Amino acid sequence: MYRSFLLDRFEEFGPRTAFVWRGTEYSYEWLLDCIARMSEQLWAADIERKVVSLEEEYSPYAVAALFALFGSRCIVLPLDNKLVENKIREYLKIGEAQARIRAGEGGLSVRPHRDGRAAHPLLASLLMEGAPGLVLFSSGSTGKSKAAVHHVDRLLAKYRRIGTARRTIPFMMFDHIGGMNTLLQTLANGGSLYMLQDRSPAEVCRVIEQYRVEALPVSPTFMNLLLLSEAYKEFDLSSLQVVSYGSEVMPESTLAAWNALFPGVRTVQAYGMSEIGILRTKSKSTDSLLFSINEDGAQYRIVDGMLEVKTATAMLGYLNAPDPFTEDGWLRTGDEAVAEGGYIRILGRRSEIINVGGEKVYPAEVENVLQQLDCIEEVAVGAEPSGITGQMVTATVRLREELPLRELRRRIWAYCADKLPAYKIPQKIVVTTESLTSSRMKKIRTPLPEAEGGRAEPAVR
């Protein structure tokens, strides 16, 4: 039976609170007992050295099942149980899953899914080695979801170093690398996870107040939503010590507004992705978008404007996409970046860059400007084809109050005139009543069809 060093840590932490879920506390002793019981169920169901899905929400039972499956040397596909069945089946096919698992108070529910051994070389190699594995699917926000295969021992090694035990909200989803990192980091240090019933700003603020939460890892999009909601005015958030943000570019306006409201809360820019895990970073300052990578053994370089990383926590490879590694082992991250005085600044995903007549436009840069307009509540910038310049900049906006398109267009041009060159100012504006935030609390930059709650008008002067 494979045994992670984390189980030894859990024994040391014993009666400490590991989770609070639906108002009930669960200790590390409870977690160990639950892992043992689930391990027996897996043995009885002949689930060992198999590829399996774990289809659950963030719960103590799902966490126990994850460690039990690692102990049975399985390769685990963590999937959000709220995904539509067609999407789940797509992931099961890509991951060559042999069984589907659910976890709850009654233990495990195991359903066979496919006969035969895994054929993909990455999966077959892990199973032959008898090493647990993890398959994480990217959000697919700029295309098809990619399945990244991790060797669990390599991924867990970074958590051997003891850090601070904090009361933390696991905001990111269970199947997201950010959510997985929050889980592993908190439990490795003997902290407590306070699981949300929903991810609304009011619920997050309520949990912070009730349980004196100290750490909140979130996305910039959620930080902006919380500011817009003004839910923070109804709750005592004085316990909050650190907010780490990542998964997308942070608008300078959002960071400035956050720091002005919460000057006593340290903000840290995280960096990571499904392919490399979450790397330790250090922000130049709380009001800066510059950061350095401080992960032991991790290296970075910028080649032709793209950030490349070499780290021991990197994935083995993709199940359904070309190899993104260079010949000498550097991962091409797909992030455009610049180096400034020993620090890194992320400009945006290369796949999202808009090319206007040969000039680069980063959506986040334009969003940062538009977001400062009082009439705009949410904005997402993207591209559409142009017969003249190849592509043109488009802006999809959700307004705070009704406003004629012509007036909105006038305000946008007037405001952007001295802040952006003309080619970066949106040439088309779409007004929508729909949210521009995905289920992973990231911006949706794909232009919304006008039939889906939107109305559009060219913004050319």
C-alpha positions in Angstrom: 0.0 0.0 0.0 1.4 3.4 -1.1 1.5 5.9 1.8 2.0 9.6 1.4 4.1 11.5 4.0 1.0 13.7 4.4 -0.7 10.9 6.3 2.1 11.1 8.9 1.4 14.8 9.2 -2.3 14.2 9.7 -1.4 11.9 12.6 0.6 14.7 14.2 -2.2 17.2 13.8 -4.7 14.7 15.4 -7.5 16.7 17.0 -7.0 19.9 15.1 -9.8 21.0 12.8 -9.1 20.0 9.2 -12.4 21.1 7.7 -15.6 23.0 8.5 -18.3 21.9 6.0 -22.0 22.7 6.2 -21.5 24.0 9.8 -19.8 20.8 11.1 -16.1 20.5 12.1 -14.0 17.5 11.0 -10.6 16.8 12.6 -7.5 15.3 11.2 -8.2 12.2 13.2 -11.6 12.0 11.4 -9.8 12.4 8.1 -7.4 9.5 8.8 -10.2 7.3 9.9 -12.2 8.1 6.8 -9.3 7.4 4.5 -8.8 4.0 6.2 -12.4 3.1 5.8 -12.5 4.1 2.1 -9.2 2.3 1.5 -11.0 -0.9 2.6 -13.9 -0.2 0.3 -11.5 0.2 -2.6 -9.7 -3.0 -1.8 -13.1 -4.9 -1.6 -14.1 -3.4 -5.0 -10.8 -4.4 -6.6 -9.9 -0.7 -7.3 -6.1 -0.7 -7.3 -3.7 0.6 -10.0 -6.7 1.8 -12.1 -7.6 5.1 -13.7 -10.7 6.5 -12.0 -12.8 9.6 -11.9 -13.7 11.3 -8.6 -16.8 13.2 -9.3 -17.5 15.4 -6.3 -17.9 18.9 -4.9 -15.4 20.2 -2.4 -16.1 18.2 0.8 -14.3 16.3 3.5 -15.4 13.1 2.0 -14.0 14.0 -1.4 -10.7 14.8 0.2 -10.6 11.5 2.1 -11.5 9.7 -1.2 -8.6 11.4 -3.0 -6.0 10.3 -0.5 -7.5 6.8 -0.3 -7.2 6.5 -4.1 -3.6 7.7 -4.0 -3.0 5.0 -1.4 -4.4 2.4 -3.8 -2.0 3.7 -6.4 -4.7 4.9 -8.8 -4.6 7.7 -11.3 -7.4 10.1 -10.4 -9.4 12.4 -12.6 -11.1 14.9 -10.2 -14.2 16.2 -11.8 -16.8 18.8 -10.7 -20.0 16.8 -10.2 -22.0 19.8 -11.5 -20.6 19.4 -15.0 -23.1 18.2 -17.6 -22.9 14.5 -18.3 -21.7 14.9 -21.8 -18.7 16.9 -20.6 -17.9 14.3 -17.9 -18.1 11.5 -20.5 -15.7 13.5 -22.7 -13.2 13.7 -19.9 -13.7 10.1 -19.0 -12.9 9.1 -22.6 -9.8 11.3 -22.8 -8.6 10.0 -19.4 -9.4 6.3 -20.2 -11.2 6.0 -16.9 -12.0 2.5 -15.8 -14.3 3.4 -12.9 -16.4 6.4 -11.7 -16.4 7.2 -8.0 -18.5 9.3 -5.7 -17.9 9.9 -2.0 -20.3 10.8 0.8 -21.3 10.0 4.4 -22.0 6.5 3.4 -18.6 6.0 2.0 -17.7 5.3 -1.7 -19.9 4.6 -4.6 -18.0 2.8 -7.3 -19.3 2.3 -10.8 -17.3 0.4 -13.5 -16.9 2.4 -16.6 -14.6 0.7 -19.1 -12.8 -2.7 -19.3 -9.1 -3.0 -20.1 -6.0 -1.3 -19.1 -5.0 2.3 -20.0 -3.4 2.4 -23.4 -1.9 5.9 -23.3 1.9 5.6 -22.6 1.8 8.2 -19.8 -1.0 6.4 -18.0 0.4 3.0 -18.6 3.9 4.0 -17.3 2.4 5.3 -14.1 0.3 2.2 -13.5 3.3 -0.1 -14.2 5.4 1.9 -11.8 2.7 1.6 -9.1 2.8 5.4 -8.6 -0.4 7.4 -8.0 -1.2 10.0 -10.6 -3.4 13.0 -11.2 -5.1 14.2 -14.4 -6.1 17.8 -14.4 -8.2 19.4 -17.2 -7.6 23.0 -18.2 -10.6 25.3 -18.3 -10.6 25.4 -22.1 -11.3 29.1 -22.0 -9.3 29.6 -25.2 -10.1 26.3 -26.9 -10.3 22.6 -26.1 -9.6 21.4 -22.5 -6.1 19.8 -22.2 -5.5 16.9 -19.9 -2.3 17.3 -17.9 -0.9 14.1 -16.3 1.0 14.5 -13.0 3.2 12.1 -11.0 1.7 12.6 -7.5 5.0 12.1 -5.7 6.6 14.9 -7.7 3.6 17.2 -7.2 3.5 16.6 -3.5 7.2 17.0 -2.8 6.9 20.8 -2.5 4.6 20.5 0.5 7.2 18.7 2.6 8.4 22.2 3.7 6.5 23.2 6.8 4.7 26.6 6.5 2.2 28.6 8.4 -1.1 26.9 9.5 -3.9 29.2 8.5 -7.7 29.3 8.5 -8.3 29.3 4.7 -11.3 29.3 2.3 -10.7 26.9 -0.6 -12.3 29.2 -3.2 -11.1 27.5 -6.4 -12.8 24.3 -7.5 -11.8 20.8 -6.4 -10.8 19.9 -10.0 -8.7 23.1 -10.5 -4.9 23.3 -9.9 -5.5 26.3 -7.6 -8.1 24.5 -5.6 -5.8 21.4 -5.3 -2.9 23.6 -4.2 -5.0 25.3 -1.5 -6.1 21.8 -0.3 -2.6 20.3 -0.1 -0.9 23.4 1.2 -3.4 24.0 4.0 -3.5 20.3 5.1 0.3 19.9 4.9 0.7 22.7 7.4 -2.1 21.7 9.8 -4.4 24.5 8.8 -8.2 24.5 8.5 -10.3 24.6 5.4 -13.7 26.4 5.5 -15.7 25.1 2.6 -18.3 27.4 1.0 -21.9 26.6 0.3 -21.7 28.9 -2.7 -19.1 31.3 -4.1 -21.0 34.5 -3.9 -19.3 37.6 -2.4 -21.8 37.6 0.5 -21.2 34.0 1.4 -17.4 34.4 1.2 -17.6 37.5 3.6 -20.0 35.6 5.9 -17.6 32.7 6.3 -14.6 35.0 6.8 -16.5 36.8 9.7 -17.9 33.6 11.3 -14.7 31.6 11.3 -12.1 34.4 11.5 -10.6 33.2 8.2 -7.1 34.4 7.6 -6.3 33.4 4.0 -8.3 33.8 0.8 -6.9 32.5 -2.6 -9.1 33.9 -5.4 -9.1 35.2 -8.9 -8.9 38.9 -9.9 -12.4 38.6 -11.4 -13.9 37.6 -8.0 -12.0 40.4 -6.2 -13.7 42.8 -8.6 -17.1 41.2 -8.0 -16.7 41.5 -4.3 -15.8 45.2 -4.6 -18.8 45.8 -6.9 -21.2 43.9 -4.5 -20.1 46.0 -1.5 -20.8 42.9 0.6 -17.7 43.7 2.6 -19.7 46.5 4.3 -22.0 44.1 6.0 -19.4 41.8 7.6 -16.3 42.0 9.8 -13.3 41.0 7.7 -10.6 42.1 10.1 -9.2 38.6 10.5 -8.2 38.4 6.9 -4.4 38.5 6.6 -3.5 37.5 3.0 -5.2 37.4 -0.3 -3.5 35.5 -3.1 -4.7 36.0 -6.7 -4.0 34.2 -9.9 -5.4 32.3 -12.9 -5.6 35.6 -15.0 -4.1 39.0 -15.4 -4.9 41.4 -12.5 -6.2 44.8 -13.7 -4.3 47.6 -12.0 -7.5 49.4 -11.2 -8.9 46.4 -9.3 -5.7 45.9 -7.3 -5.6 49.6 -6.4 -9.2 49.7 -5.3 -8.7 46.5 -3.2 -5.6 47.9 -1.5 -7.4 51.1 -0.7 -10.3 49.3 1.0 -8.1 46.7 2.7 -4.8 48.3 3.5 -4.0 45.8 6.3 -4.4 42.7 4.0 -1.3 41.5 2.2 -1.9 40.8 -1.5 0.3 38.2 -3.3 0.3 37.4 -6.9 0.3 33.6 -7.4 1.6 32.0 -10.5 0.8 28.5 -11.7 -1.1 26.4 -14.2 -2.4 22.8 -14.6 0.9 21.9 -16.2 3.3 23.0 -13.5 1.2 23.3 -10.3 1.3 26.5 -8.3 4.8 28.0 -7.8 5.9 29.9 -4.7 6.1 33.6 -5.6 6.9 37.0 -4.0 5.2 40.2 -5.1 7.4 43.2 -5.4 4.9 45.0 -3.2 1.2 44.8 -2.5 0.4 47.4 -5.1 2.6 45.9 -7.8 1.9 43.4 -10.6 5.6 42.4 -10.6 6.6 39.2 -8.9 9.5 36.8 -8.6 9.4 33.0 -8.6 10.8 31.6 -5.3 10.0 27.9 -5.8 12.9 25.7 -4.7 14.7 24.5 -7.9 12.4 26.3 -10.3 13.9 28.3 -13.1 12.4 30.7 -15.6 13.4 32.4 -18.8 11.6 34.6 -21.4 12.1 33.5 -25.0 10.6 35.6 -27.8 8.3 37.3 -25.3 7.0 34.0 -23.8 7.6 32.8 -20.3 9.2 29.4 -20.1 9.6 27.4 -16.8 11.5 24.4 -15.7 10.4 22.8 -12.4 10.3 19.4 -10.8 6.5 19.8 -10.3 5.9 19.9 -14.0 3.4 17.5 -15.5 4.6 14.4 -17.4 2.7 15.5 -20.5 -0.7 15.9 -22.1 -3.1 13.1 -23.0 -4.7 15.0 -25.9 -2.3 17.7 -27.0 1.2 18.2 -28.5 4.2 18.2 -26.1 4.7 21.8 -24.9 8.3 21.1 -23.6 11.4 22.3 -25.4 14.1 19.8 -26.2 16.0 20.9 -23.0 13.0 20.4 -20.7 11.5 23.9 -20.4 7.7 24.3 -20.5 6.3 26.9 -22.9 3.7 28.4 -20.7 1.8 30.3 -23.4 2.0 33.5 -21.2 3.5 36.7 -22.7 5.7 38.3 -20.1 8.4 40.9 -19.6 11.3 41.0 -17.1 11.7 44.2 -15.1 14.5 44.6 -12.6 14.6 40.9 -11.6 10.8 40.6 -11.5 8.3 39.2 -14.0 5.2 40.9 -15.3 2.5 38.8 -17.1 0.9 40.6 -20.0 -1.6 38.0 -21.1 -2.1 34.6 -22.8 -0.5 34.5 -26.3 -3.6 32.8 -27.6 -5.7 35.9 -26.5 -3.5 38.5 -28.1 -5.3 40.7 -30.7 -3.4 41.6 -33.8 -4.5 44.9 -35.2 -2.6 45.6 -38.4 0.5 44.0 -37.0 0.2 45.8 -33.6 -0.3 43.7 -30.4 -3.2 44.4 -28.1 -3.5 42.6 -24.8 -7.1 42.3 -23.6 -6.3 42.9 -20.0 -4.7 46.3 -20.8 -7.9 47.5 -22.5 -10.1 46.0 -19.8 -8.1 47.8 -17.1 -8.9 51.2 -18.8 -12.6 50.5 -19.6 -13.2 49.1 -16.1 -12.5 52.5 -14.6 -15.6 54.0 -16.3 -18.4 54.6 -13.8 -21.0 53.3 -16.2 -19.4 49.9 -16.7 -19.8 47.1 -14.2 -18.1 44.3 -16.1 -16.1 44.2 -19.3 -14.4 41.6 -21.4 -12.3 42.4 -24.4 -11.8 40.1 -27.4 -11.3 40.2 -31.2 -13.3 39.9 -34.4 -12.1 39.6 -38.0 -11.5 42.9 -39.9 -11.1 43.1 -43.6 -8.8 46.1 -43.2 -6.6 45.4 -40.2 -7.0 41.6 -39.9 -8.6 41.8 -36.4 -10.4 44.5 -34.5 -10.8 45.0 -30.8 -14.3 44.3 -29.4 -15.6 45.0 -25.9 -18.5 43.2 -24.3 -19.8 45.2 -21.4 -22.4 44.9 -18.6 -23.7 48.3 -17.5 -24.5 49.6 -14.1 -27.6 51.2 -15.6 -29.4 51.5 -18.9 -27.5 53.7 -21.4 -28.0 54.3 -25.1 -25.3 52.7 -27.3 -24.4 56.0 -28.9 -23.8 57.6 -25.6 -21.8 54.6 -24.3 -19.7 54.7 -27.5 -19.1 58.5 -27.0 -18.0 58.0 -23.4 -15.7 55.1 -24.2 -13.9 57.1 -27.0 -13.7 60.2 -24.9 -12.2 58.3 -21.9 -9.8 56.2 -23.8 -8.5 59.0 -26.1 -5.6 60.0 -23.9 -5.1 56.5 -22.3 -4.8 54.2 -25.3 -3.6 54.5 -28.9 -6.5 54.5 -31.4 -5.9 50.9 -32.5 -6.5 49.6 -29.0 -9.8 51.4 -28.5 -12.7 49.0 -29.1 -14.1 49.3 -32.6 -17.2 47.3 -31.7 -19.2 47.4 -28.4 -21.6 44.7 -27.3 -23.9 45.4 -24.4 -25.1 42.4 -22.5 -27.1 41.6 -19.4 -25.4 38.2 -19.0 -22.5 37.7 -16.6 -19.0 37.8 -18.1 -17.6 35.5 -15.4 -17.1 31.7 -15.9 -17.8 29.0 -13.4 -14.1 29.2 -12.5 -14.4 32.9 -11.7 -12.5 34.0 -14.8 -13.4 36.5 -17.5 -15.3 35.1 -20.5 -13.6 36.8 -23.4 -15.4 35.0 -26.2 -17.7 37.6 -27.8 -21.4 37.0 -26.9 -23.8 36.5 -29.8 -26.2 39.4 -30.0 -29.1 36.9 -29.6 -27.9 35.9 -26.2 -28.9 39.0 -24.2 -26.7 41.4 -26.1 -27.0 44.4 -28.4 -24.1 45.6 -30.5 -23.0 48.6 -32.4 -19.7 49.5 -34.2 -17.8 52.1 -32.2 -15.8 53.6 -35.1 -15.7 57.4 -34.9 
